[in-house]
Amino acid sequence: MRRKDREITDRQKMEEVILSCDCCRLGLVDGNSAYIVPLNFGYSITGDRASFYFHCAKEGKKLDLIKSNPNVGFELDTNHAVHEGEKACDYAFRFRSIIGKGVAMLVETMEEKKEALRLVMSHYSDRDNWTFSDTEANSVTILRVDVMEIACKEHL
C-alpha cells in the first residue's frame, strides 16, 4: 500500500470496517476482462479462515465464471464524505475501504448453507437468531469466498 499512513492493520478494526459496509463487490475473471457484481454478504472468521458468504440464483453468469475460475477479488467501502476546501486541490474524499483476493466455492452442506444465510440476514438486521428450512436453504446457491489476501485503508 502506497499510503501507509492510511493503512489499517489491526484485525478488529478491519472487521469493524467490513461489518459497517452494506455491499461487497465481487470481481470475477471473464476471459480477458473483469466482471464485477455488487452483492449482499455475510462474514465470518473460523479459526484462521476469514470468509464472505453470498446467496444467489441457481444459475447465471456469476456461477459460470466461478466454475471456470474460482479466483476472485473483492471490494467494500463505507463512511463516504466529501471534505470541501477553498481550492479544488483542497477537496478530499473521506472513506474506509477493504480490498482483497480469495477463492470462491459453492457451499454444499445443509448446515453451512443455513449458517451462511443466518450470517447474511444477521448482517442486515438486528437479529442473530434466524432459522431456515431445508427447502429455503436449497432454493438458493450459497457461495463462500475464503480470504487469501486483505487490505484495509481509511481517509477520515
Secondary structure, DSSP 8 states (H G I E B T S, - for coil): ---GGGEE--HHHHHHHHHH-S-EEEEEEETTEEEEEEE--EEEEETTEEEEEEEE-SSSHHHHHHHH--EEEEEEEEEEEEE--SSGGG-EEEEEEEEEEEEEEE---HHHHHHHHHHHHHHHSS-------HHHHHTSEEEEEEEEEEEEEEE-
